[in-house]
Amino acid sequence: MKIAILGTVHSKGLEFLKENELEIVEVTNFNNQNLQEELKFVDAILLRTSRLDQDILEHCKNLKIISRHGVGYDNVDLDFLNKNKIALCITSTSNAVSVAEHVMSFFLYLTKNLSLSDKLVKGGNFTQRSELPNFFELYKKKLLIAGFGRIGKEVAKRCLGFDMEVYVYDPFLDSDLIKKSGCIPIEKNDGLALADFVSIHLPLNEDTKNFISQKELDRMKEKTILVNTSRGGIVNENDLHQALSSKKILGAGMDVFVSEPPEPNHPFFKLDNILLTPHNAALTLECRERMSLEASQNIFYYLKNMTKLNMENLVNKKFL
């Protein structure tokens, strides 16, 4: 069977596929016409970030499964997969720890003004430390987590370790499950109004697009820090820029953008109260190894040994 790899992945997954005698085709040209030709006869696709819409997928005559190198799948035409009974899998167990640590890095960097402190010392101005802006503790601060899947739960565990009060908004989850994790269930607007920190862990869809826009930002406190490591578009970038430039909220950390990479003149680049990272929250060495292997295992187990497939990874099982 022939497996197409779209994008660079850790060698761990490729070694697994080769050991199990699957033929690998590594695709580096993501032009639509090239993808239509390269993917024509593959049985499976291990997909990173390139888009697979109907105009490409309808040429994939042998395709049985797409395995995402990650948990989001807004770059795949899911309706086409469902109609044609093509499986879609994600790597649900691989990236939660890495992303949660990235969130904590945002929190600590922004609250401690680390860039300013570093600049002060390196500039020979050590004795001017009292002139630095106020910086804050995480201790006893209130966090709102929007979306309480694996990543949200890992963020909660770490913040509880800092003795933070953790509130959770997740309308699809039983409140008792939230309470068992040591957290407090809350409605969206109430959570936004009390939070010192807001961390977004939602998929991008029609219901979550602009989940945070001007009216939500207006509810937040002036010392609130907003972090988005999920998908661009969940936070309205224009409204966030306005809130940050007017000091309506204290700061923000963004790992994701509506357009990736963002435009060279993106208005965020002129702000000093936002920390930006290149959608790499899940790209620690350990996480890249785990995702590559899990994405490859999804393919092999779906094609050859369904009893070993983690069914929680199978997104569209009810259509198959």
Beta strands, then each sheet from edge to edge (+ up, - down):
strand 1: 2-6
strand 2: 23-27
strand 3: 44-47
strand 4: 65-68
strand 5: 87-89
strand 6: 142-146
strand 7: 165-169
strand 8: 184-185
strand 9: 197-200
strand 10: 225-228
strand 11: 251-254
strand 12: 274-276
sheet 1: 2+ 1+ 3+ 4+ 5+
sheet 2: 8+ 7+ 6+ 9+ 10+ 11+ 12+
end
